[in-house]
Amino acid sequence: MPGPQAKSALTALAAVGAVGVGAAVWGIGIERYLFTVREHTVAILPAGSTPLRVLHVSDAHMAPWQHRKQRWMATLAEQWQPDLVVNTGDNLGHARGLRGLRTALDPLRGIPGVFVHGSNDHASPQPRNPLRYFTGPSKVKSVGEPLDTEALDGYLSEELGWLDLNNAVGSIEIAGARIDAFGVSDAHRHWDDLGVLPRLLENLRADVGPATVTLGVTHAPYRRVLDSFVDLGADMIFAGHTHGGQVRVPGYGALVANCDIPLPQARGLSEWRHAATSVPLNVSAGLGHSIYAPVRFACRPEASLITLLPRA
């Protein structure tokens, strides 16, 4: 018969095991389906401007069988009636993911938008130990199965009419306001080309004059990108990639960000400060996950609705 101390140890071990099993059941079987919209307001428009509603979607990591996610995303247009969509990449999570993405995004046809790429818009995810996610930013050792990026871009730019901001700039007229936007491709894979943006922005501003508001768009919110965006005159910055940590500790927050952004800024609206300038930064926790790491804990899958208001 075990003694009192042994019984206490076995009881504690059983309790820890039960908590672990419960957390796994919640994170894998429940929370990753609890889609939500996180709402914020940001006063960056000139005085007297009409407010603009920006829908920020990111990291869908879409696979064809993810029907619950597709149906929920398809409700966003009618429910929130955005004026602009910002898509910060990693749309695909499977070679046939575009089929499901069409179901999710087709209701947004006719609404202006912009997009950039994450790495999973080019190559499918690979099997890996999900625990390695918590050891720091992932390293690229090999490339997964190539995805049909050309078909994805054709859908987003030609069918939905969204601007491709991968190391590019563009301008959109909405409700009498001119929105300039610039962006980079996935900085996590070092596909960002920040050096081309100053000249492109200079040419854009010379052609069409000053904008009502200027937005910076990136998939991965690395410091070098955010600092450069501030220097380039972004009034607000949008990013994804972090999944908000994907597994968060209640009362503490994200354990990892998979990039060099400070952990408290790995999810939600914050202020990015650089060179005595402060710019609103929204990092979406995203709508999905790798098909090889199907879990979310204390970090519900999300889209963001940012209402841009005039400054006081």
N, C-alpha and C positions, 0 to 999 in steps of 0.2 A: 504493500500500500504506500503511495507517495505521501510524504509529510506535508505539513501546512505550507511551507515555502514552495515546494514543488507544485502543489495545487494552485497556489497564487500565480506562479509563473505560467502554468498551463492555461489558467483562466485569462491572464493578460495576453498571452499569445493568441488564444482563440478570439479574443476581442479585436486584436489588431488585424487578424485574418479576416474577420467578419466585416470590419470597416473597409479593408482593401477590396474585398469582393463586392461590397455594396457600392463603393466608389466606381469600380470598373463597370458594374451593371448600369449605374446612372450615366456615366460618361459615354459608354459605348451604345447602350440601348435606348437612352432617353434624351439626354441634353443635346446631343448633336442634331436632333430634329426640332429643337425648340427655337425656331427662327424668330428673330425680333428686329425691330427698327429702332436705332438709337438716334434721337433727335437733338439737334443743337441749333443755336442761333449765333451768327457772327456779324458784327456791324463793320463792314468794310466798303460798302458802296458810298458814293458821293451823296451828300445831303439832298433830299428830295427825290432820290431814285425809287423806283418800284422794287419791292422785295423780290428776290429770286429764290426758288426752291431747287436745291441741287441734290440729286440722288446719287450717293456714292456706293458702288458695288465693287466687290473685290474677291479674289481667291475662291471662286465657285468650285474649282477643281472638278468639273462636271464629268460624271460617268453616265452612260445611257440609262442605267437602271435606277437612278436617283430621282424617282418621280415625285416624292414629297417635296424635295427642294425645288424642282422645276415648277410644280404647281404654286408653291408659295411665292417664288420670284415673279411668276406671271401675274400676280395680283398687285405688284408694286405700282405699276403705272396708274391704274384706276384708283387705287386707294390713296396715293400720295400726290398724284398729278404734278410731277416735277417739271420744271422749266428746262433743266439741263441734267444730263447723266454723265458722271465721271466713273470710268471703269479702269481700275488700277491693276488689271492683269491676273494671270494664272486662271484663265477661264476654263481651260481644259484639264482633265485628269485621266483621260482615256482616249485611245485612238478613235473611238466613235462618240466622243463627248460632244461634238458639235451638234449632233442630233438633239440631244437634251438641252443644249444651250439655246437652240432656236425656240424650243417650247418655252423656255424661261424668259427670253428677251424679246420675242416677237411683239408682245404688247407695247413695247417702248418705241416701235416704229413711228417716225414722225417727230419724235422728241430729240432735239439736238444733243449731241454727246461727244465725248473725247475718250480715247483709250491708249494704254501703253501695254507692253508685253511683260509677263513674268516668264521664267524659264519653262514652266509647264504649258506655255503656249507654243513651245517649239519641240519639246521632248516629253514623253510620258514619264511618270514617276517610276522609280525602281524599288524593288523590295529592299528594306533595310531594317535594322533593329531600331524600333521606335524609341528605345531608351537613349540612343545616341543623340537624339534631338536635344536632350537636356545637358549635353556636354559642351555646348557652344555652337556658334555658326557652322552650318554644314559645309563640308568641302566637296568640290566636284572631282570625283575620281573617274567616272565614266558617264557617258551620255545614254539616256534611255532611248526607247523606240521613237524615231522622228514622227512628229505629228504634222498634220496638214495645215501649217500656219498660213499658207496662201489662201486656203478656203476660209479659215477663220477671219482673216483680214478682209477678204471679199465680203463676207457676211456683215461684219461690223461697219465697214466703211461704205460699201456700195448699197447694201440692202437697208441697213439701219441709218446710214448717212452720217456716221460719226467720224470725227477727225482722228487720224492716226498721228499720235504725238511721240512716236519712238524716235528720239533724237531729232525732233522736229518742232515746229511752231504752227499756230493757226489762229484764226479769228472767227467769232460767231456773233451774229446779231440776234438778241433776244429781248423782246418787249422794249425796244428802243435803246437798249444798252448794248455796247460792244464789249465782248469778253475776249481778251487775248489769252492764249494758253500755250504753254510749252512743256515739254516732257522729255524723258529719257527711257530707253529700254532697260532691261533688268540689270540693276547695279550689282546684285548678288553674283551674277555671272560676269561682271565687268563688261557688260555690253553698253553701258552708258557712255555717251560721247558728249561730255559737257562743253568741250571746246568749240563745237559747232554752233551752240545756241546764241552767243552774243551777236554774231554776224547776222544770223537768221532773224533775231528779234529786232536788230537795228534796221534791217531791210523792211520788215513788216511794219514797224512804226513809221518809217519814212513813207511807205505806200499809203497807209490808212490813218495815220495820226494817232493821238493818244487814246488808250482804251478806258472804258468805264472801270474795269477791274481786270487784274491779271492773275491767272492761276498757274501754279506749278504742279506737275503730275509725274509721279514716279511709282514703280512697283515697290522696290525695296528702299526704305528710308535710311540710307547710310548718311552719316554726318557730312561727308564730302558733297553729297548731292544736295542735302538740305541747305548747307552753307552757301553753295553756289546759287541755289534758287533764290535765297534772300538777296544775294548780290545782284541777281538779274532783275530784281524788282517784283517778285511775286507778292501779291497781296494775301494769298492763302495757298497752302500746300496740301495735296492729297497723296496718300500712300496706302499700301497694303502690306502683304508679305509676311508679317509677323504672326498672323493668326491670333493676335492678342496674347500670345504665349501658348494658346491652345489648351494647356492644362495650367490653371492658376490656383494659387493657395488663397482661400478666403481670408480676408483681412490683411493679406500681404501683396498679392498680385502676381504678375508674370514671373516665372523663373528664368525664362529665356526669351530672346527676341529674334534670334537667327540673323542678327546684324548688330551693328555697333551703336544703335540708338539706346539711350538710357531706358532701363526697364519700366520706370513709371510712365514713359511715353509710348509704350508698345501697343497701347490701345486707346482709342477715343480722341477727344479734342484736347489739345494743349497749346502752349506757345513755344515756338522754336526761336531761340535767341542767338543772334550772330552779329558781330560787329556793331553792337549797341542798337540793333534793330530786332524787334519782336514781331513774328508773323504767326498767325493761327495755322496749326498743323492738325489735320485729321488723319489718324491711322486706323483704318478699318480692321477689325478682327476677322473679317471675311466670313464667307458663307459655307465654306467646305473644309476639306482636309484631304491629305493623300489617301488613296484607297488602301494603302498599307499601314495607315495609322488612324483608324476610324474611331476617334475619341475626342470629346471635348469635356472639360470639367471646370466649373465656375467661369465659363467663357462661352456664352451662347453664340451660335452663328448669327451674323448680323449684316444688315445693310445700314447705311446712315442717311438721314435726311437733314441736310444743312440748309437753313434758311438764311440767306444773305440779306442783311438789313442796311439801311443808310446809317452813316455815322451821325452821332448827335450833333 
